[in-house]
Amino acid sequence: MKKKGNGVYVFVIEGEVSINGEILQRRDGLGITDATGFDLKANTDAEVLLMEVPVS
Protein backbone atom coordinates (compact mmCIF):
# COMPACT_ATOMS: atom_id res chain seq x y z
CA MET A 1 0.00 0.00 0.00
CA LYS A 2 1.12 3.52 -0.66
CA LYS A 3 -0.32 4.69 2.66
CA LYS A 4 -0.36 2.81 5.95
CA GLY A 5 -3.91 1.88 6.95
CA ASN A 6 -5.24 1.60 3.40
CA GLY A 7 -6.89 -1.51 2.03
CA VAL A 8 -7.67 -2.90 -1.41
CA TYR A 9 -11.03 -3.21 -3.15
CA VAL A 10 -11.09 -5.89 -5.85
CA PHE A 11 -13.76 -5.84 -8.57
CA VAL A 12 -14.01 -8.60 -11.18
CA ILE A 13 -15.04 -7.09 -14.50
CA GLU A 14 -15.00 -10.37 -16.45
CA GLY A 15 -14.01 -13.97 -15.77
CA GLU A 16 -13.29 -15.81 -12.54
CA VAL A 17 -10.48 -15.34 -10.05
CA SER A 18 -9.48 -16.73 -6.67
CA ILE A 19 -8.23 -14.47 -3.90
CA ASN A 20 -6.72 -16.34 -0.98
CA GLY A 21 -8.84 -19.33 -2.02
CA GLU A 22 -12.14 -17.40 -2.26
CA ILE A 23 -13.70 -17.58 -5.74
CA LEU A 24 -14.99 -14.37 -7.30
CA GLN A 25 -16.88 -14.19 -10.58
CA ARG A 26 -18.04 -11.46 -12.96
CA ARG A 27 -19.28 -8.35 -11.10
CA ASP A 28 -18.18 -9.67 -7.68
CA GLY A 29 -16.27 -7.40 -5.34
CA LEU A 30 -14.13 -7.95 -2.26
CA GLY A 31 -12.57 -5.62 0.28
CA ILE A 32 -9.21 -6.58 1.77
CA THR A 33 -8.05 -4.91 4.98
CA ASP A 34 -5.39 -5.56 7.61
CA ALA A 35 -3.26 -7.56 5.18
CA THR A 36 0.31 -7.17 4.03
CA GLY A 37 -0.46 -9.08 0.82
CA PHE A 38 -2.81 -11.53 -0.87
CA ASP A 39 -2.74 -14.23 -3.54
CA LEU A 40 -4.75 -13.56 -6.70
CA LYS A 41 -5.13 -16.31 -9.32
CA ALA A 42 -7.05 -16.04 -12.60
CA ASN A 43 -9.09 -19.24 -13.05
CA THR A 44 -10.20 -18.11 -16.53
CA ASP A 45 -9.33 -15.20 -18.79
CA ALA A 46 -10.20 -12.32 -16.49
CA GLU A 47 -10.25 -8.54 -16.15
CA VAL A 48 -9.84 -7.30 -12.59
CA LEU A 49 -9.81 -3.79 -11.17
CA LEU A 50 -7.73 -3.26 -8.01
CA MET A 51 -8.20 -0.01 -6.07
CA GLU A 52 -6.29 1.13 -3.03
CA VAL A 53 -8.82 2.69 -0.66
CA PRO A 54 -8.70 4.34 2.75
CA VAL A 55 -10.07 2.17 5.55
CA SER A 56 -11.88 3.79 8.47
C-alpha positions in Angstrom: 0.0 0.0 0.0 1.1 3.5 -0.7 -0.3 4.7 2.7 -0.4 2.8 6.0 -3.9 1.9 7.0 -5.2 1.6 3.4 -6.9 -1.5 2.0 -7.7 -2.9 -1.4 -11.0 -3.2 -3.2 -11.1 -5.9 -5.8 -13.8 -5.8 -8.6 -14.0 -8.6 -11.2 -15.0 -7.1 -14.5 -15.0 -10.4 -16.4 -14.0 -14.0 -15.8 -13.3 -15.8 -12.5 -10.5 -15.3 -10.1 -9.5 -16.7 -6.7 -8.2 -14.5 -3.9 -6.7 -16.3 -1.0 -8.8 -19.3 -2.0 -12.1 -17.4 -2.3 -13.7 -17.6 -5.7 -15.0 -14.4 -7.3 -16.9 -14.2 -10.6 -18.0 -11.5 -13.0 -19.3 -8.3 -11.1 -18.2 -9.7 -7.7 -16.3 -7.4 -5.3 -14.1 -8.0 -2.3 -12.6 -5.6 0.3 -9.2 -6.6 1.8 -8.0 -4.9 5.0 -5.4 -5.6 7.6 -3.3 -7.6 5.2 0.3 -7.2 4.0 -0.5 -9.1 0.8 -2.8 -11.5 -0.9 -2.7 -14.2 -3.5 -4.7 -13.6 -6.7 -5.1 -16.3 -9.3 -7.0 -16.0 -12.6 -9.1 -19.2 -13.0 -10.2 -18.1 -16.5 -9.3 -15.2 -18.8 -10.2 -12.3 -16.5 -10.2 -8.5 -16.2 -9.8 -7.3 -12.6 -9.8 -3.8 -11.2 -7.7 -3.3 -8.0 -8.2 0.0 -6.1 -6.3 1.1 -3.0 -8.8 2.7 -0.7 -8.7 4.3 2.7 -10.1 2.2 5.6 -11.9 3.8 8.5 
